[in-house]
Amino acid sequence: MIDFPFSLLSLPLAVAAGVGYVTLANVPSAGARRAGRGALLLAVWCAPLLTRGPGPAQLTLGLLVGFLGIRMVALGERWGKARRLPSSPRIALAMIVPEELMVARPTHLSAVSAGRTVARGVLGAVVCVGLLIIGNRLRLWRFSRLADDLLVFVEVAVGAGGIHDLIVGVAAACGHQVLGLQERPHLSSSLTQFWGRRWNRLVQGNLDRAFFRPHARRRSFAKGTLLAFAASGVMHVVAVLDAGSPAVTLGPASAVMGFFLLHAGLVLAERAAGTAHRVQRGRALAAARARTLLLFALLSPLLLDPFASVANVHGRSLGPVSPAAIAPRVERQAAAQNFKDRPTVP
């Protein structure tokens, strides 16, 4: 096992694997090309499982390496039929540059609007940190796991909104008008709209290019949808599996994959029912938005509970919880005072 921080070397190795994945387009045999690319993708996604370190570091490492695996498949699709492949340095640069976040805005922000957006982003970050501190003090999971999961849900939503506003505002202040990370996901009227257009453009754009679009072009909408959600699931599952032994992580990792496969099924159900892109107005639109937000919030513990445990959010842990974490605050303070007042032994 590779200990942190040496485990961070898996990031440049994943970028190098991405360069190899794209350049395999020069291999004339389709079978050899598919085998080589499959081996590289498997190696990248399994790399974090050979590392160990603090939970938050493992979570971040797993997500980044998992995303680089998705990214290299997207670049392989992007340049797969090019007459001439880009140079290796250009492919490596494309692996790490978040170009999906730099898509130009149709409407520009003025200097005043940019300043307000930056201020809103800072406020979102401050509120997110404040909620984390409050959640760590309250530790609602001792009484209600669901209540604490919903608090984590609010923290993620506020934090993601803050990051989006900072990206857009800072870019506008520097003379670049960009769309940023998301498009008001709380206004989604369906899960299809949430995942396909409004949430996390960085990951969504690569999943679309790498897994969904190649099959959708061949009229295999269901297959493309399942593959895209499964790939996103793998990216998040790796971040849980690399945080501990299989005996501890397999259950939470299964819940994470279940979250993404369940959403894939719901997206397909929306398409079958004709509600995925239905134009709605007034009360019908408000009801659709409320229904989508409520459904997502209720399903979010399948993903957020394992992630919060890996990252030790609010004092959680994947393994056995220490008595100090479960004991009420007053009891912990009393125990600390008793230890302090205990006479010393010569």
PyMOL commands that set and color helices and strands:
alter all, ss='L'
color gray80, all
select helices_A, chain A and resi 6-26+30-50+55-79+88-96+99-102+111-138+140-142+145-173+185-187+191-198+201-216+221-241+246-273+282-299+301-310+313-315+323-326+329-341
alter helices_A, ss='H'
color red, helices_A
select strands_A, chain A and resi 2-3+51-52
alter strands_A, ss='S'
color yellow, strands_A
deselect
rebuild
show_as cartoon
